[in-house]
C-alpha cells in the first residue's frame, strides 16, 4: 500500500513538472513570437 502511494506521489510530481515545463515553454514561445514580430521591420530596414 505504501509503495502504491509513493508511486502515485511520483506520478503527480512528474505531471506537475511537465505542466510547469509546458507553461514555461508556452510563455517563452509567446515572447519569442512577439520579439520576431517586433524585429521584422528592423531587419527590413537593413
C-alpha positions as CSV (number, residue, x, y, z in Angstrom):
1,X,0.0,0.0,0.0
2,X,2.8,2.4,0.9
3,X,4.6,1.6,-2.4
4,X,1.4,2.4,-4.3
5,X,1.1,5.8,-2.5
6,X,4.7,6.6,-3.2
7,X,4.2,5.7,-6.9
8,X,1.2,8.0,-7.0
9,X,3.1,10.9,-5.5
10,X,5.9,10.4,-8.0
11,X,3.4,10.4,-10.8
12,X,1.8,13.6,-9.5
13,X,5.2,15.2,-9.2
14,X,6.1,14.3,-12.8
15,X,2.8,15.6,-14.1
16,X,3.3,18.8,-12.2
17,X,6.9,19.2,-13.6
18,X,5.6,18.5,-17.1
19,X,2.8,21.1,-16.6
20,X,5.3,23.7,-15.4
21,X,7.7,23.0,-18.2
22,X,4.8,23.2,-20.8
23,X,3.7,26.5,-19.3
24,X,7.3,27.9,-19.3
25,X,7.7,26.7,-22.9
26,X,4.4,28.4,-23.9
27,X,5.5,31.7,-22.3
28,X,8.9,31.6,-24.0
29,X,7.2,30.8,-27.3
30,X,4.8,33.8,-26.9
31,X,7.7,36.1,-26.1
32,X,9.8,34.7,-29.0
33,X,6.8,35.3,-31.3
34,X,6.5,38.9,-30.1
35,X,10.2,39.5,-30.5
36,X,10.2,38.1,-34.0
37,X,7.2,40.3,-35.0
38,X,8.9,43.4,-33.5
39,X,12.3,42.7,-35.1
40,X,10.9,42.1,-38.6
41,X,10.7,45.8,-39.5
42,X,14.2,46.4,-38.2
43,X,15.5,43.6,-40.4
44,X,13.7,45.0,-43.4
45,X,15.3,48.4,-42.7
46,X,18.7,46.9,-43.1
